[in-house]
Amino acid sequence: MTLKSLVIEVNEVEGPLPPELGNLRSLERLHMQGTSMTGPIPSNISFLVNLTELRISDLNGSSMPFPALGDMTKMQKLVLRNCLISDIIPQYIGTMTNLKSL
């Protein structure tokens, strides 16, 4: 059995977003919202090319660049709210043809 969905929402989980998230390559849905976790969003999140939904919000810590999501061509819903991103939305977002919600 492979993990397709990981939802960690509205709880007291704290600490940095683990870089091991990038190892969960079969994930299709990742929600990490309303926790006490800190950024930045790990760069190896870009390995999750099967994601159709990515929701990360309410991160603590310092500002960070927009995460590298260009290879996530299956992405349909992308929510990065209150993540302290101090960067522009990259142009590749416009080429994500499956993206329905940003």
C-alpha positions as CSV (number, residue, x, y, z in Angstrom):
1,M,0.0,0.0,0.0
2,T,1.3,3.5,-0.8
3,L,0.4,6.7,1.0
4,K,-1.8,8.9,-1.3
5,S,-3.0,11.6,1.1
6,L,-1.3,13.3,4.1
7,V,-3.5,15.7,6.1
8,I,-2.2,17.5,9.2
9,E,-4.6,20.3,10.1
10,V,-5.5,22.4,13.1
11,N,-3.3,20.7,15.7
12,E,-0.3,21.5,17.9
13,V,2.3,19.8,15.7
14,E,5.4,22.1,15.8
15,G,8.9,22.3,14.4
16,P,10.2,22.7,10.9
17,L,8.5,21.1,7.9
18,P,10.5,17.9,7.5
19,P,12.6,17.5,4.4
20,E,11.5,13.8,4.4
21,L,8.3,15.0,2.9
22,G,10.1,14.8,-0.5
23,N,10.4,11.1,0.0
24,L,6.7,10.5,-0.1
25,R,6.6,10.4,-3.9
26,S,3.3,8.6,-4.3
27,L,1.4,11.5,-2.5
28,E,-1.4,13.0,-4.4
29,R,-2.7,15.3,-1.7
30,L,-0.7,17.1,1.0
31,H,-2.4,19.4,3.5
32,M,-0.5,21.0,6.4
33,Q,-2.6,23.9,7.7
34,G,-3.3,25.5,11.1
35,T,-0.3,23.9,12.8
36,S,2.6,25.5,14.7
37,M,5.1,24.4,12.1
38,T,7.9,26.6,10.8
39,G,9.3,27.2,7.3
40,P,10.8,27.2,5.0
41,I,9.0,24.8,2.7
42,P,11.7,22.1,2.0
43,S,13.1,22.4,-1.5
44,N,12.7,18.7,-2.1
45,I,9.0,19.1,-2.1
46,S,9.5,19.5,-5.8
47,F,10.0,15.7,-5.9
48,L,6.3,15.2,-5.2
49,V,5.3,15.3,-8.9
50,N,2.1,13.3,-8.3
51,L,0.5,15.9,-6.2
52,T,-2.8,17.2,-7.4
53,E,-3.4,19.2,-4.2
54,L,-0.9,21.1,-2.1
55,R,-2.1,23.2,0.9
56,I,0.3,24.7,3.3
57,S,-0.6,27.5,5.6
58,D,0.2,29.4,8.8
59,L,3.9,28.8,8.9
60,N,6.1,30.5,11.5
61,G,9.7,31.6,10.9
62,S,11.4,33.8,8.5
63,S,10.6,34.8,5.0
64,M,11.3,32.4,2.2
65,P,11.3,32.2,-1.7
66,F,8.4,30.7,-3.6
67,P,8.9,26.9,-3.6
68,A,10.1,25.2,-6.8
69,L,6.9,23.5,-8.0
70,G,7.5,23.7,-11.8
71,D,7.6,19.9,-12.3
72,M,4.2,19.4,-10.6
73,T,2.2,19.2,-13.8
74,K,-0.7,17.3,-12.2
75,M,-1.4,20.1,-9.7
76,Q,-5.0,21.1,-9.6
77,K,-5.2,23.1,-6.3
78,L,-2.4,25.1,-4.8
79,V,-2.8,27.0,-1.5
80,L,0.2,28.6,0.1
81,R,-1.4,31.0,2.7
82,N,0.5,32.8,5.4
83,C,3.7,31.0,4.5
84,L,5.9,34.1,4.7
85,I,6.7,33.9,1.0
86,S,8.6,37.1,0.0
87,D,8.8,36.3,-3.7
88,I,6.8,36.8,-6.9
89,I,4.6,34.0,-8.3
90,P,6.8,32.4,-10.9
91,Q,5.9,32.3,-14.5
92,Y,5.7,28.5,-14.7
93,I,2.5,28.7,-12.7
94,G,0.9,29.9,-15.9
95,T,2.0,26.8,-17.7
96,M,0.3,24.4,-15.1
97,T,-2.6,23.5,-17.4
98,N,-4.4,21.3,-14.7
99,L,-4.3,24.1,-12.1
100,K,-7.9,25.0,-11.3
101,S,-7.4,26.9,-8.0
102,L,-4.5,29.1,-6.9
